[in-house]
Each structure stands twice: as structure tokens, then as C-alpha cells.
Amino acid sequence: MFALDEACFEEPFWFSLRAMRRFAGAKRAATILAEDEDGRLVGFVVAHQEEETVYIVTVDVAQAYRRQGIGWELMQRVERAFAKARRVELHVFTENAAVIRFYEGMGYQQIGEKPGFYGRDAQGNRLDGWVYTKALGC
Ligand SMILES: CC(C)(COP(=O)(O)OP(=O)(O)OC[C@H]1O[C@@H](n2cnc3c(N)ncnc32)[C@H](O)[C@@H]1OP(=O)(O)O)[C@@H](O)C(=O)NCCC(=O)NCCS
């Protein structure tokens, strides 16, 4: 999962191995994997619940497997896995138009901004995040 995350993101957006272990191993967390027919990991989603909100830590699909509905299926399954929660929340880099389209297509709505959520790039530019949410059980 860590290797796939490194392949999917630019460096400032990587999770450290430690952070990924911590998120995936959290008390009310779910990790859902997508594998090819040979059992190789091609995608995954990590989410955890705090009170009535499920937070999507990350959803990654290997480049060669994108636009085949795998990301959508992973998100559907995670929403079903936490069906008793009230809402799902996630962050997305404000300049990542493709991923914004992906989430908005699934019914997620922008509710706020977190300046500097992703730190800074190598040139020192601030990397901001949008906060997105979707109500569950409606
Ligand atoms: C975001 C991501 C998980 C999507 O996975 P995927 O398996 O390619 O997504 P799907 O095939 O299920 O796409 C579902 C819909 O989302 C939209 N979408 C997905 N990728 C898109 C793109 N690059 N550009 C525009 N729309 C896109 C489309 O509407 C798509 O439906 P369509 O293919 O019928 O047009 C994948 O691109 C990825 O791993 N990106 C890098 C990691 C990342 O940024 N993750 C998000 C963390 S915030």
C-alpha cells in the first residue's frame, strides 16, 4: 500500500509508512483492497470513523488500472462498510481537478478550505486542501 501510495502521489502528498500503519490500524478503521486476477494490489482505500463521521484517509488506484470504475467501487464499499455513520469527510488538494471531479461525481460537496493542509512544495508554495463531505443513509 505504501509503495502504491508513493507511485500515485507527488512527494509532498505521500503518507509516511508510520502514518499509514497508524491510520490503517486505528480502532474504527477499514482498509479495502482491490487486486488483479494474480492477486497483485491495484488499489485501496483507508478510512476511519470518529463519532458520527467517517474520514477517508486516502484512495489510490494504480495508473494502469484507472478509469475502470475501481476507485468508484472502493468508495461505494467504504460507504457501505460504515453505513451507520452520518457522513463521510475527506480532503483534496485544491488544484487536483481530476480527483475533485471524481468525488463530486459521487455526490461529495465542498464545505470548506484548509489553507496549507498539504504543507508546501519544493518551491515553498503553500498547498491548500478543500474539505468535502457526503451524508450517508439518505
Ligand atoms: C482518484 C482515483 C482514486 C480515481 O480512481 P479510478 O479507479 O480511476 O476512478 P473511476 O474509474 O472509478 O472513476 C469514476 C469517475 O470519476 C471521474 N474521474 C476519475 N478520474 C478522473 C480523471 N482523471 N479526470 C476526470 N474525471 C475523472 C470520472 O467521472 C469517472 O467516471 P468515467 O470514467 O465513467 O468518466 C485515481 O485517479 C487515483 O488513484 N489518483 C491518485 C491518487 C489520488 O489523488 N487520490 C485521491 C486522494 S484525495
PDBQT file of the ligand as one rigid body, heavy atoms in Angstrom, charges set to zero:
ROOT
HETATM    1  C1  LIG A 201      -8.777   9.365  -7.809  1.00  0.00    +0.000 C 
HETATM    2  C2  LIG A 201      -8.595   7.908  -8.228  1.00  0.00    +0.000 C 
HETATM    3  C3  LIG A 201      -8.597   7.032  -6.977  1.00  0.00    +0.000 C 
HETATM    4  C4  LIG A 201      -9.752   7.506  -9.153  1.00  0.00    +0.000 C 
HETATM    5  O1  LIG A 201      -9.666   6.111  -9.389  1.00  0.00    +0.000 OA
HETATM    6  P1  LIG A 201     -10.291   5.444 -10.731  1.00  0.00    +0.000 P 
HETATM    7  O2  LIG A 201     -10.346   3.986 -10.499  1.00  0.00    +0.000 OA
HETATM    8  O3  LIG A 201      -9.540   5.918 -11.917  1.00  0.00    +0.000 OA
HETATM    9  O4  LIG A 201     -11.752   6.111 -10.754  1.00  0.00    +0.000 OA
HETATM   10  P2  LIG A 201     -13.038   5.558 -11.520  1.00  0.00    +0.000 P 
HETATM   11  O5  LIG A 201     -12.626   4.798 -12.746  1.00  0.00    +0.000 OA
HETATM   12  O6  LIG A 201     -13.886   4.838 -10.544  1.00  0.00    +0.000 OA
HETATM   13  O7  LIG A 201     -13.715   6.942 -11.943  1.00  0.00    +0.000 OA
HETATM   14  C5  LIG A 201     -15.062   7.243 -11.631  1.00  0.00    +0.000 C 
HETATM   15  C6  LIG A 201     -15.387   8.600 -12.253  1.00  0.00    +0.000 C 
HETATM   16  O8  LIG A 201     -14.625   9.645 -11.627  1.00  0.00    +0.000 OA
HETATM   17  C7  LIG A 201     -14.269  10.647 -12.612  1.00  0.00    +0.000 C 
HETATM   18  N1  LIG A 201     -12.816  10.636 -12.828  1.00  0.00    +0.000 N 
HETATM   19  C8  LIG A 201     -11.921   9.733 -12.358  1.00  0.00    +0.000 A 
HETATM   20  N2  LIG A 201     -10.666  10.059 -12.759  1.00  0.00    +0.000 NA
HETATM   21  C9  LIG A 201     -10.788  11.176 -13.489  1.00  0.00    +0.000 A 
HETATM   22  C10 LIG A 201      -9.851  11.986 -14.196  1.00  0.00    +0.000 A 
HETATM   23  N3  LIG A 201      -8.538  11.710 -14.219  1.00  0.00    +0.000 N 
HETATM   24  N4  LIG A 201     -10.308  13.072 -14.863  1.00  0.00    +0.000 NA
HETATM   25  C11 LIG A 201     -11.617  13.383 -14.850  1.00  0.00    +0.000 A 
HETATM   26  N5  LIG A 201     -12.578  12.647 -14.209  1.00  0.00    +0.000 NA
HETATM   27  C12 LIG A 201     -12.152  11.565 -13.545  1.00  0.00    +0.000 A 
HETATM   28  C13 LIG A 201     -14.983  10.238 -13.898  1.00  0.00    +0.000 C 
HETATM   29  O9  LIG A 201     -16.255  10.834 -13.875  1.00  0.00    +0.000 OA
HETATM   30  C14 LIG A 201     -15.059   8.729 -13.729  1.00  0.00    +0.000 C 
HETATM   31  O10 LIG A 201     -16.097   8.153 -14.483  1.00  0.00    +0.000 OA
HETATM   32  P3  LIG A 201     -15.838   7.822 -16.054  1.00  0.00    +0.000 P 
HETATM   33  O11 LIG A 201     -14.512   7.121 -16.139  1.00  0.00    +0.000 OA
HETATM   34  O12 LIG A 201     -17.018   6.949 -16.411  1.00  0.00    +0.000 OA
HETATM   35  O13 LIG A 201     -15.824   9.146 -16.739  1.00  0.00    +0.000 OA
HETATM   36  C15 LIG A 201      -7.262   7.730  -9.018  1.00  0.00    +0.000 C 
HETATM   37  O14 LIG A 201      -7.221   8.672 -10.095  1.00  0.00    +0.000 OA
HETATM   38  C16 LIG A 201      -6.016   7.920  -8.179  1.00  0.00    +0.000 C 
HETATM   39  O15 LIG A 201      -5.534   6.987  -7.526  1.00  0.00    +0.000 OA
HETATM   40  N6  LIG A 201      -5.438   9.125  -8.203  1.00  0.00    +0.000 N 
HETATM   41  C17 LIG A 201      -4.191   9.412  -7.495  1.00  0.00    +0.000 C 
HETATM   42  C18 LIG A 201      -4.375   9.363  -6.014  1.00  0.00    +0.000 C 
HETATM   43  C19 LIG A 201      -5.317  10.454  -5.508  1.00  0.00    +0.000 C 
HETATM   44  O16 LIG A 201      -5.154  11.631  -5.837  1.00  0.00    +0.000 OA
HETATM   45  N7  LIG A 201      -6.288  10.030  -4.678  1.00  0.00    +0.000 N 
HETATM   46  C20 LIG A 201      -7.249  10.917  -4.058  1.00  0.00    +0.000 C 
HETATM   47  C21 LIG A 201      -6.799  11.268  -2.686  1.00  0.00    +0.000 C 
HETATM   48  S1  LIG A 201      -7.527  12.805  -2.133  1.00  0.00    +0.000 SA
ENDROOT
TORSDOF 0
